[in-house]
Amino acid sequence: MKDTLGVERPIIALENVEKYYGEYYALRGISAEIRQGEFFSLLGPSGCGKTTLLRTIAGFEELSGGRLTIDGKDMKRVPANVRPTNMVFQSYAIFPHLTVAENVGFGLRREPLSRDEKARKVAEALEMVGLRGYGARAAHALSGGQRQRVALARALILEPKVLLLDEPLSALDKKMREQMQTELRRLQRQVGITFILVTHDQEEALIMSDRIAVMFEGQIAQLDTPQQLYRRPNTRQVGEFIGVMNFLPATATVSDETHIEVEAAGLGRAVIAPDQLPGGWHPGQTQSVGIRPETMSILFPGETTDRRVAIGTVEDLSYYGDMTYYVVRLDGVDRPMTISMKNLVGRPVLDRGTEARVAWDARSLVLFA
Amino acid sequence: MKSLRLYAILYLIFLYAPIALLPIFAFNDGTVIAFPLKGFTLEWFKELLTIPALHAAVLNSLIIAVSSALIATCLGICAARAGTRFAFPGKKGILGLIMLPLVLPEIIVAVSLLVVLLQLGLPLGSWTVVLGHVLMCTPFSIAILNSAFQSLDVSLEEAAIDLGETRWSSFRLITLPLVMPGIISSLLIAFTISLDEFIIAFFLTGTNPTLPVYIWGQLRFPQKIPVIMALGTILVLASVILLAIAEYFRRRGVARTGQADAGGFL
């Protein structure tokens, strides 16, 4: 979507959006731009304001402050029923007294279309979600996965500019959830509509999204691509929330913009690049480095490496079949860290109490300072 | 265990034997209410057709019952929707006070209403009976409709709004059909309560008595008692049928929204 000057225009722009209920602030100054056609996720623990933000975009909650524009239009005093958004509810909100076809075609009631055209659109929508021939069924007799598909077809039939999904997969069992994740992605590419997904499941967000906004306490902590979020979290909180991250106390000196020197407990001295300080430099703050479990490996007796090596002890381990998770304490560090290792052929599983030589790279460090 | 079963049977006899006597004497060919029975007759039912005062009382009662049922159910819809959807200060207290007439002695309600109406200088009539009956029926309507509204997903109306409907049209298209069994059930129960109610009607009725008040008046004449028995038989039958229909609709409503039955009045 480009404006007259040919500049890329966001489909949704949030400018300092606030929402409070009396004394309680649900959203504290959210600013973000959501691009046309992207799969965008709002990720955070329960109570972080992600659902409230989705509902303000849908028009079910009024803004207490700030500005929300959809496709360049200010949404102030635009009620939910005329906004170019449609929503898939957490409960799916399938109308139980209507058939599948009546549910899917509900949004077409006010459209100036003939009966045949409406019936054709409903059939197309059902086909798209893989429910061909289900039109005449009673909606209350459907399974969880089928209800979800009906809810999707019903929301997409009006060809909204933005599709809002409120934890749509949380009610499904694990297998069905994984299947729907791929299917939602495929559907999003097929229709090219911007999807905004609310989820508390970090794995789901990583798998499905082009970009993710991680929210804590009514604010966006970091807005980035899944890879960037995982590899370069800008705060310890984000690093902890997404996947597993080990933290070690550290001291850092920033001599100039390209040369950052870190002294991390147990690991030693290392020089890191500016992108390894994604949260920026805040003088005076307690410093620590973060490192992901799978970026390290434990060397086995006789194994050599040209990576950096730190020495520690195996305190505990969990054997998962394909992986082993070691709890290792580096010499000179109070808190143990987690290291995950693939169980490759010929690689022995170490015992508790043995010495561990931990290989690591300066590139996988993230500095929080 | 055996004594408990005996107790239960005796209790049921105590509860229903007087009602069972109604049809027995209604078809008995004799003016004295006593055994042995004299023979079968439809005389008393035929006589019912010939009393104009009775017809006026029936008509009056029907008008009052229909009006009370409609008003109580409308109030019940509003209260149940507000109570299940919104949080507002003093909600528990307000709902508690609305439900109070359910347990308040009717005679107290009737006397207080009479005192207030007389103090205000308002004339008594059918409308004052309706007023009293609405007061009595509304708690029942709310209790029935609460269960209908509670089993509704709040997102349903939002989904309809999201798909382009207004607040009112989504209520009409989604909520109303889904709670309709509850509404019908509420109408029938309120109608039955109003039709049978005596104390409030006795205190607040003007010159046109309702059916229960008329029946009470007739009890002074012993020779009329078999006719009253016949009338009572018809009333019992009608009440049972109406309550059965009401319960049928309540259960259907529960089944339709796919919820577990939380139990109704019956």
Interface residues (C-beta under 8 A of the other chain):
Chain A: A58 F60 P79 A80 N81 V82 T85 N86 M87 F89 Q90 S91 A93 F95 P96 H97 F106 G107 R109 R110 H140 R154 A155 L158
Chain B: D153 S155 L156 E158 A159 A160 I161 D162 L163 G164 E165 T166 I174 P177 L178 R256 T257 G258
